[in-house]
Amino acid sequence: MYLPEMPWSVPLQVTFQNGSNRTFSSVFDALVFLENEWPRRRGRRYEQAVEVCRRALNRRTPVAIAREAFVAACLEAGLPAKTVAHRTSSRQTR
């Protein structure tokens, strides 16, 4: 069964313990990270995020709720997550 990525309206940037950052822009990105690359012991918020992301990919939960669950799991693991600001062009068209 094909599951679309289910993009978030605003991407998230997560900061890791070593200071590096990674941007997540969809439910699918978050779920792959949670299931395959999660850096810490798995807690209650982690388990909730996995379940909510799966439900969102199956269109049983709103995408925004999956995003919130992912942020909560990141915070529980000590991984700060922040909204990625939309970039605007510094060049002006005339």
N, C-alpha and C positions, 0 to 999 in steps of 0.2 A: 504494500500500500504506500503510495506517494504522499508525503506530508509536506506541505509548503513551509517555508521558513518562518512565516508569521512575524514580519518585521515590527519593531517597536517604533513608535512615533518619534522618540528621542533616544539615541544610543547612550550607552553607559560606558564609562571608563573605570576599570578596576585597577587599583594599585596593589602590587604584590609585595611581599616581605622584603625582597631584594631591591625595591624601588622602581622596578619596571612596570609599565602600564600595558593594558590590553583593552581594546574597545569591543563591546558586544552590541550588536545591532538587531538581534532577533531572538525569539524564543528558542529556535533551533541551535543557534550559537551557544546560548546559555546552557541548554540541556546537554550538548556534547561536552562542554567544559565540566559541568557537574558530574557527568557519568564517567568521563575518561581522564580528566586532568585535575580534579579537585585536590588542592594542596594540603588539606588539613583533615584532622579527624572529623568524621561526619556527625553532625548534631541534629537536633530537632528541626531547626530551620532549613538545614540542607535537605532532609528527607521531605519536608513540605515543598520545597522549591522543585525538587525532581518530580513529585507527583503533580503539582500545579502546572509545570511546563508540559508534561505529558498530556494533561487534560486540555491545555490551550492548543497544542498541536492537533488534537482531535476535535477541536472546536467545541469543547464542553466548558471552557473557562475563558473569560476575556484575556486578551493579550496583556493588557495593563496590569492585571492581577498577577500574571506570571512574572512580569518585570518586577513588581513589588516583592514577590516571594524570592526572586533571585537576589535583589538588593539585601533583603533580610538575611539570607544565607551568607552573603559576602560579609556583612557586618558581624554576624555571629563568629565567622572564621577570622576576624581581624583584617579583612581586606576592604579598605575603603572604596566605595563606589560613588561616582558622581556623574551628573548629567554632562554629556558632551555638548558644548555650545555650538550652535550652528555657525558655520563660517560664512562671512560675507566677503565679497571681492573688494580688495583695496583699490582696484582700478575703477575709475568712473567712466562710463560711456558718454560720449558727447554726440 
